[in-house]
Amino acid sequence: MAFDTKLKQWTSLGLGTVLMTGALAGCSEPATPADPPAAEVSDSHAGADPAADTAPDAAGLATEGGEGEGGVTIEAAYTDPVVYKSALAIAAAHVLAARDAYAEGKTEAAAEMYAHPVSEVLFDMEPVFAAQGVADFTNLFSDTSAAVFAGESQDEINERTDEILAALNKAAESAPETDLSDAMVIASVASDQIDRAADMYLLSLDSDFYETYLDGYGFYKAAELTFSNNEPAIEAENAAAADAIRAALTLLADAYPSPLRPETLDSDASALAVAASEIQLELSQ
């Protein structure tokens, strides 16, 4: 589907203007911390030079400013299955958060969260998907966002969400080949989502912006789903990494007990960061 066609869809939802201005590139806009983490940089969707303003980690992922949730190094996604599948996991995180937010009556936030992955990562991933023979599926996100605004039932939205997740899983089957085992690729993707969730919790402490918290909740849920679907294989290959992932997920469950932001955020952000780092350490062994 061409960009112009997609833009018309967003415009019909009242989202076309913000998409063109890049506002949907980051669905949350927290106040900037007084001392932002060194990894935070300018938003590449806002016209910055990615080569100058992003700092890729070993997996090829690059932290993005604003939300701090992270961008994707598109060039790496052509050859690195961790980067490729992490891009898909970002989309999954947003729809999981959107589904649960809708169940709590957060209609506008849910609609934006369903829309966000298209501008955040899927537009940029289009040439990678094309190279891997993956048909365009972004209409599922715009259709579901529209369905939220139309007031469809929770069951209907759940079905639409399942359809999106199935499309993401199908696209994941076309990830580039690697010498890394499937279990370790998936463990690395879970690690990436956990790291994002920890980052978003830290940002939430400096802002009362709801979507900042909701982003983190989504990343936590995506990590949990990714790991639970592959836990036996990860455990068999790297028990220490599996233990570290479980420990981090336990902390995140306390940090993100609900898609609704608690009145008080009292989890230890430093502990979350350490737990995320422990996973990376075990995966590097």
Summary of the structure (lengths in Angstrom):
residues: 285
radius of gyration: 17.5
end to end distance: 42.5
largest distance: 50.0
contacts: 983
relative contact order: 0.13
helix: 67%
strand: 2%
